[in-house]
Amino acid sequence: MQYLADTLGIEVNIKPWDGVNKLPYFLIDRYDYKKAALEGVSCLFITPKGEPDTLTAIKKHIARVREAEPLPVVLELDGMTARRRKSLIEARIPFTAPECQIYLPFLGVALNERYTSMIAPGEMLMPSSQLLLFHYLYQDEPELRTGGTADMFGLSAMQISRAIKQLTALGLLTAHKDGVRMFISSKECRCALFERAKPHLLNPVRKRIYAERKELPEGLPLAGYSALSELTMLGGSAKTTFAFFGKAGDIAGTDSLVDNTAQVEVEIWRYNPVLLSKRPDVVDALSLFVSLPPDDDPRVEQSIEELLSFIGGLDG
């Protein structure tokens, strides 16, 4: 807990939690509990005694703890994978991981220790902002001229202007003009920038439906685990997933899978899924990463690391 006081510069008071006996035995056996006051704000810290459970289980455990005492519950971990961090932030589950990250949304704090950057909590990127950020991450030059991006993305000049304003307001990129030409850049390496942007990234998938394969438009790109299998060494999944840019009503589908031999999963995207892709038959890697649902399977974790390994290559 001294880590919190030193890092955030706040008063941290800890005491035993007297509500432990209100919990079922399996929760008493699974976590250590402490009650804390962070700058006067009360909360409970729970520390797994072994390996952390799945996200679904953690959600249920926290809900049960809050029944005993309705305070913010903070998951205290020794370490953190990128995937678990993303899952916990998306689920709005407070957590601390010394030397990795502090995420306390009830205090308005999201701090990545590695890059010592305060993150404005809760603000997600607009689709246009995410496209522009990913476009910058994909190229290996220190600066990117934004002229022509509006036509490339099928957006208006005003939308690109708003995207630049949001990215600079969040401190992710800087912008400057050279005459009438606008450039965006970052002082950070691509890996650091991507890590810091993660809490703001927008899931491009608006909705998922299941449709008859034979009734789909031709040429839809692979998405989801189908795309991950295509781009990495991950084995194929039981169902095939495609991405579609448009309205959900443009494709006849249902909310449940009935026959995976005739039906496929269709993700309705907020922006064109192949705008940034090097291949027209699969969505781009960064958008794919953001679109994937949480999964604790080590094979998926390894495939995601493989998927994103190119970012480190850009910095090399």
Buried (B, 14 or more C-beta within 10 A) or exposed (E): BEBBBEBBEBEBEBEEBEBBEBBEEEBBEBBEBBBBBBEEEEBBBBBBEEEBBEBEEBBEBBEBBEEBBEBBBBBBBEEBBBBBBBBBBBBEBBBBBBEBBBBBBBBEBBBBBEBEBEBEBEEEBBBBBBBBBBBBBBEEEEBBEBEEBBEEBEBEEEBBBBBBEBBBEBBBBBBEEEEEEBBBBBEBBBBBBBBBBBBBBBBBBBBBBBBBEEEBEEEBBBBBBBBBBBBBEBEEBEBBBBBBBEEBEEBEBEEEBEEBEEBBBBBBBBBBBBBBBEEEEBBBBBBBBBBBEBBBEEEBBEBBEBBBEBBEEBEE
